[in-house]
Amino acid sequence: MTGPGVEWVELWDGRRWPGRVRDGVPEFGFGMAPPGLSTRRQLRDRGLCRGGQEPFARLVWKRDRRFAWLYVDAHAKPKRTATDAQLTAVGKALAARKLCAECGPVDHFVRTTDQLCGDCHEAGVTPPGDEAATWRVLHEWQSDTDASDDVAPAVDRAAEAAARAAAQTRHTEQATDDATRDEQLARWHPDDHAEHGSGDDDHTGADRFGAMEAGAA
């Protein structure tokens, strides 16, 4: 980065390097960044991560239309890698998400609302309404797998999700029934008032007719 606008930028360790400052952030041209700064990809290639630090500068190219954040190598930390047990647990959890509440293991993630696979949903299958039926499918699948201790937490979470879906379905159906009953009662009450009102009118008319007959006599 040369030409107008270039200045000496003070670095994190007190050194000075040619660049410029834009919006309070040091900026360096492509291939002109000082030693000790790396992009996230460069850190990752060396088995490091930024370690929670904020970017120190920007690396710009293509006439400033493209840029990448630069981080201080001295503040980077070793990248954490998952253990074999963690990878196994993740695999089991993903496998539990491919478990249909009706037909068991499938090759894709099931729906989160009813725990049904795509084929069962398209076929109009009603998901098990009780927790016992859903748990039976999950338990049978668990019995057929190896390392059941590792998969048990994933199965428990899948069973809880299925139970929540069933409870939500029951709550929705109950709310619909209550709304229908309230609507029917709202229609019946005016009809009852109308019938009672007409009966009172008939009774009053009969009394008036009886009084007229008594006067004539």
VEXVEXLUM-369753 format. One line per 5 residues: for each residue x, y, z of N, C-alpha, C. Coordinates in steps of 0.1 Angstrom, whole numbers, plus 2048, in hexadecimal, padded with zeros to 3 digits. Layout:
BEGIN
X,Y,Z,X,Y,Z,X,Y,Z; ...
end
This chain:
BEGIN
809,7F4,800,800,800,800,809,80C,800; 809,813,7F5,812,81F,7F3,80A,82A,7EE; 80F,836,7EE,808,841,7E8,802,84A,7F2; 7F9,853,7EE,7F2,85C,7F7,7EA,854,801; 7E9,85A,80D,7E2,853,818,7E9,84A,820
7F5,846,81C,7FD,83C,824,804,843,82F; 803,83D,83B,809,843,847,80F,838,84F; 816,83C,859,81C,832,862,812,82E,86D; 80F,822,86D,805,81C,877,80C,816,883; 808,81A,88F,80E,813,89A,808,806,89D
810,7FC,89E,80B,7EE,8A0,809,7EB,8AF; 804,7DF,8B2,801,7DB,8C0,80D,7DA,8C9; 819,7D8,8C3,825,7D6,8CA,82E,7E2,8CA; 829,7ED,8C5,831,7FA,8C5,838,7FC,8B8; 838,7F2,8AF,83F,7F5,8A2,836,7FE,89A
83C,803,88F,835,80C,886,837,805,878; 82B,806,870,82B,7FF,863,823,807,85A; 827,808,84D,820,810,843,812,80A,840; 808,813,841,7FA,80F,83F,7F2,81B,83F; 7E5,819,843,7DC,825,846,7D2,821,850
7CB,82A,855,7C1,828,85F,7B4,82D,859; 7AA,824,859,79D,828,855,792,824,85F; 78B,82E,863,781,82C,86E,787,826,87B; 793,82B,87D,79A,826,88A,7A0,819,889; 7A0,812,87D,7A5,805,87C,7B1,805,872
7BD,800,876,7C8,7FF,86D,7C5,7F7,860; 7CA,7FB,855,7C7,7F4,848,7D4,7F2,841; 7D6,7E6,83B,7E2,7E3,834,7DE,7DD,826; 7E6,7DF,81C,7E3,7DA,80F,7E7,7CB,80F; 7E2,7C4,804,7E4,7B6,803,7F3,7B3,802
7F8,7AA,80A,807,7A7,80A,80F,7B1,811; 809,7BB,817,811,7C5,81E,80E,7C6,82D; 808,7BC,832,805,7BC,841,812,7B9,848; 814,7BE,854,820,7BC,85C,820,7AE,861; 82C,7A8,864,82D,79B,86A,826,79B,878
81F,790,87B,819,78F,888,80A,791,887; 805,794,87B,7F6,794,878,7F2,78A,86F; 7E6,784,871,7E1,779,869,7D2,77A,868; 7CD,775,85D,7BF,773,85B,7BA,767,863; 7AD,766,864,7A7,75A,86B,7AB,74D,864
7AB,74D,856,7AE,741,84F,7BD,73E,851; 7C6,748,852,7D4,745,854,7D6,73F,862; 7CE,744,86C,7CF,73F,879,7CA,730,879; 7BF,72E,873,7B9,720,873,7C3,716,86C; 7CA,71B,862,7D3,712,85B,7DF,70E,864
7E2,716,86E,7EC,713,877,7E7,70D,884; 7DA,709,884,7D4,703,890,7D1,70D,89B; 7CF,719,898,7CD,724,8A2,7BF,72A,8A0; 7BA,731,8AA,7AE,739,8A9,7B1,747,8AE; 7A8,750,8AC,7AA,75E,8B0,7AA,75F,8BF
7A4,756,8C6,7A5,756,8D5,79C,761,8DB; 792,766,8D4,789,770,8DA,78D,77E,8D7; 799,780,8D1,79E,78E,8CF,796,795,8C4; 796,7A2,8C4,790,7AA,8BA,79A,7AC,8AE; 795,7AE,8A2,79E,7B0,897,7A7,7BD,89A
7B4,7BC,896,7BD,7C7,898,7BD,7D0,88C; 7BC,7CA,880,7BD,7D2,873,7B5,7CB,868; 7B5,7D1,85D,7AF,7CC,851,7B9,7CA,846; 7B8,7BF,83E,7C0,7BD,832,7B7,7BF,826; 7BA,7C9,81E,7B1,7CC,813,7B8,7C9,805
7B0,7C6,7FB,7B4,7C4,7EE,7A9,7C7,7E4; 7AC,7C6,7D7,7A2,7C9,7CD,79C,7D7,7CE; 7A6,7E0,7CF,7A2,7EE,7D1,798,7F1,7DD; 79C,7EA,7E8,795,7EB,7F4,786,7E6,7F4; 783,7DE,7EA,776,7D8,7E9,775,7CB,7F1
780,7C5,7F4,781,7B9,7FB,78A,7BB,807; 787,7B5,812,78F,7B6,81E,78E,7AA,827; 798,7A8,830,797,79D,83A,79D,7A3,847; 798,79E,852,79C,7A3,85F,7AA,79D,862; 7B2,7A4,869,7BF,79F,86D,7C0,79F,87C
7C5,794,881,7C6,792,890,7D5,790,894; 7D8,793,8A0,7E5,793,8A6,7E9,784,8A9; 7F3,77F,8A3,7F7,771,8A5,7FA,76F,8B4; 800,778,8BB,804,776,8C9,7F8,774,8D2; 7EC,779,8CE,7E0,777,8D6,7D8,76B,8D2
7DC,764,8C7,7D5,759,8C3,7D7,74D,8CD; 7CD,744,8CC,7CE,738,8D5,7CC,72B,8CD; 7D1,720,8D2,7CF,713,8CB,7C0,710,8C9; 7BD,70B,8BD,7B0,708,8BA,7AC,6FB,8C1; 7A0,6FB,8C7,79C,6EF,8CE,796,6E5,8C4
79A,6D9,8C6,795,6CE,8BD,78C,6C5,8C5; 782,6C0,8BF,779,6B7,8C6,77F,6A9,8C8; 77C,6A4,8D4,781,696,8D7,779,68C,8D0; 77E,680,8D0,776,675,8CA,769,673,8D1; 768,674,8DE,75C,672,8E5,752,67D,8E1
757,68A,8DF,74E,695,8DB,749,693,8CD; 752,68E,8C4,74D,68B,8B6,743,680,8B6; 745,676,8BE,73B,66B,8BF,72E,670,8C4; 72E,678,8CF,722,67E,8D4,71A,686,8CA; 722,68E,8C2,71B,696,8B8,715,68E,8AD
71C,683,8A9,717,67A,89F,70A,673,8A4; 70A,66F,8B1,6FE,669,8B6,6F2,673,8B7; 6F5,67F,8BB,6EB,689,8BC,6E5,68C,8AE; 6ED,68D,8A4,6E8,68F,896,6E0,682,892; 6E4,677,896,6DD,66B,892,6CF,66B,899
6CE,670,8A5,6C1,671,8AC,6B8,67A,8A5; 6BD,684,89E,6B5,68D,896,6B0,687,889; 6B5,67C,886,6B1,674,87A,6A8,668,87E; 6A1,66A,889,699,65F,88E,68A,663,88E; 682,65C,885,674,65F,884,66D,659,88F
663,660,895,65B,65B,8A0,652,64F,89C; 650,64D,88F,647,643,88A,64E,637,884; 659,639,87C,65F,62E,875,66E,62C,879; 673,634,882,681,632,887,68B,63A,87F; 697,634,87E,6A2,63C,877,6A0,63E,868
6A3,64A,863,6A1,64E,855,6AE,654,851; 6AF,658,844,6BC,65E,83F,6BC,66D,83E; 6B2,673,845,6B2,682,845,6AC,687,853; 6AE,694,856,6A9,699,862,69A,699,862; 694,695,86D,685,695,86E,680,6A3,872
673,6A5,870,66D,6B2,874,66D,6B4,883; 670,6C0,887,671,6C3,895,663,6C4,89C; 659,6C7,894,64B,6C9,899,645,6BC,89D; 646,6B1,896,640,6A5,899,649,699,899; 656,69B,897,660,690,897,65D,686,88C
657,68A,881,654,681,876,65E,683,86A; 661,678,863,669,67A,857,660,67F,84C; 667,682,840,660,687,835,655,67E,82F; 659,671,82E,64F,667,829,643,666,832; 645,665,83F,639,664,848,631,671,848
637,67C,847,630,689,846,627,68A,83A; 62D,686,82E,626,687,821,61B,67C,821; 61C,671,828,612,667,829,607,66A,832; 608,675,839,5FE,67A,842,5FD,672,84F; 609,66C,853,609,664,860,608,66E,86C
5FF,66A,875,5FD,672,881,608,66E,88B; 610,677,890,61B,673,89A,615,66E,8A6; 61C,665,8AD,617,65F,8BA,613,66B,8C3; 607,669,8C9,601,674,8D1,606,673,8E0; 60B,667,8E3,610,665,8F1,61F,663,8F1
625,667,8FC,633,666,8FE,638,657,8FD; 630,64E,902,634,640,903,637,63B,8F5; 62E,63E,8EB,630,638,8DE,63D,63E,8D7; 63F,64B,8D9,64B,651,8D4,658,64B,8DB; 657,64A,8E7,663,644,8EF,665,636,8EB
65B,62E,8E7,65D,620,8E3,666,620,8D6; 663,629,8CD,66B,629,8C1,679,62D,8C4; 67B,637,8CC,689,63B,8CF,690,630,8D7; 689,62A,8E0,690,61F,8E8,694,613,8DF; 68C,60F,8D6,68F,604,8CD,69B,608,8C5
69C,614,8C0,6A7,618,8B8,6B4,619,8C1; 6B3,61D,8CD,6BE,61D,8D6,6C3,60F,8D8; 6BA,606,8DA,6BF,5F8,8DD,6C6,5F2,8D1; 6C4,5F6,8C5,6CA,5F1,8B9,6D7,5F7,8B6; 6DC,601,8BD,6E8,608,8BB,6F3,604,8C4
6FF,606,8C0,70B,604,8C9,70D,610,8D2; 714,60E,8DD,718,619,8E6,70B,620,8EA; 702,619,8F0,6F5,61F,8F4,6F7,629,8FF; 702,629,907,704,633,911,706,641,90A; 70D,641,8FF,710,64E,8F8,704,653,8F2
6FB,64A,8ED,6EF,64F,8E5,6E4,652,8EE; 6E4,64E,8FB,6D9,650,904,6D5,65E,905; 6DE,668,908,6DA,676,909,6D4,67B,8FC; 6D8,677,8F1,6D2,67C,8E4,6C4,676,8E3; 6C2,66A,8E7,6B5,664,8E6,6AC,66B,8F0
6B1,66E,8FC,6A8,675,906,6A4,682,900; 6AD,68A,8FA,6AA,697,8F4,69F,695,8E9; 6A1,68B,8E1,697,689,8D6,689,686,8DC; 689,67D,8E7,67C,67A,8ED,676,686,8F3; 67E,68F,8F9,678,69B,8FF,672,6A4,8F4
679,6A5,8E9,674,6AD,8DE,667,6A8,8D9; 666,69A,8D7,65A,694,8D3,64F,696,8DD; 652,696,8EA,648,698,8F4,643,6A6,8F4; 64C,6B0,8F2,647,6BE,8F1,63E,6C0,8E4; 642,6B9,8D9,63A,6BB,8CD,62C,6B5,8D0
62B,6A9,8D6,61E,6A4,8D9,616,6AC,8E3; 61C,6B2,8ED,615,6BB,8F6,610,6C7,8EF; 618,6CD,8E6,614,6D8,8DF,608,6D5,8D6; 608,6C9,8D0,5FD,6C5,8C8,5F0,6C4,8D0; 5F1,6BE,8DC,5E6,6BD,8E4,5E0,6CA,8E9
5EA,6D3,8EC,5E6,6E1,8F0,5DE,6E8,8E5; 5E3,6E7,8D9,5DD,6ED,8CE,5CF,6E8,8CB; 5CD,6DA,8CC,5C0,6D4,8CA,5B6,6D8,8D5; 5BB,6D9,8E2,5B3,6DD,8ED,5AE,6EC,8EB; 5B7,6F5,8E7,5B4,703,8E4,5A9,704,8D9
5AB,6FC,8CF,5A1,6FC,8C4,593,6F7,8C9; 593,6EC,8D1,586,6E8,8D6,580,6F2,8DF; 588,6F9,8E7,582,703,8F0,57C,70F,8E8; 583,713,8DD,57E,71E,8D5,571,71A,8CE; 570,70D,8CA,564,709,8C3,558,708,8CD
55B,704,8D9,550,703,8E3,54B,711,8E7; 555,71A,8E9,551,728,8EC,549,72E,8E1; 54C,72B,8D4,544,731,8C9,536,72B,8C9; 535,71E,8CC,528,718,8CC,51F,71E,8D7; 525,720,8E3,51E,725,8EE,51A,734,8EB
522,73B,8E4,51F,749,8E1,513,749,8D7; 511,73F,8CF,506,73F,8C6,4F9,73A,8CD; 4FB,731,8D6,4EF,72B,8DD,4E9,735,8E7; 4F0,73D,8ED,4EB,747,8F7,4E1,750,8F1; 4E4,757,8E6,4DA,75F,8DF,4CD,758,8DB
4CF,74B,8D7,4C3,743,8D3,4BA,741,8E0; 4C1,73E,8EB,4B9,73B,8F7,4B2,748,8FC; 4B8,753,8FB,4B1,760,8FE,4A6,762,8F5; 4A7,760,8E9,49C,762,8DF,490,759,8E3; 493,74C,8E6,488,743,8E9,481,747,8F6
489,74B,900,483,74F,90D,47B,75C,90A; 480,765,902,479,771,900,46B,76F,8F9; 46B,766,8EF,45E,763,8E8,455,75C,8F1; 45A,753,8FA,451,74D,904,44A,757,90D; 452,761,912,44C,76B,91A,441,773,913
444,776,906,43A,77D,8FF,42D,776,8FD; 42E,768,8FB,422,760,8FA,41B,760,907; 422,75F,912,41B,75E,91F,414,76B,922; 41A,777,91E,414,784,921,408,786,918; 409,781,90C,3FD,782,903,3F2,77A,908
3F4,76E,90D,3EA,765,912,3E3,76C,91E; 3EB,772,927,3E5,779,933,3DC,784,92E; 3E1,78C,924,3D9,797,920,3CC,793,919; 3CC,788,912,3C0,783,90B,3B6,77E,916; 3BB,777,921,3B3,773,92B,3AC,77E,933
3B3,789,935,3AD,795,93B,3A2,79B,933; 3A4,79B,925,39A,7A1,91D,38D,798,91D; 38E,78B,91E,383,782,91F,37B,785,92C; 383,786,937,37C,789,944,375,796,944; 37A,7A0,93D,373,7AD,93D,366,7AC,935
367,7A5,92A,35B,7A3,922,350,79C,929; 354,792,931,34A,78B,939,344,794,943
end
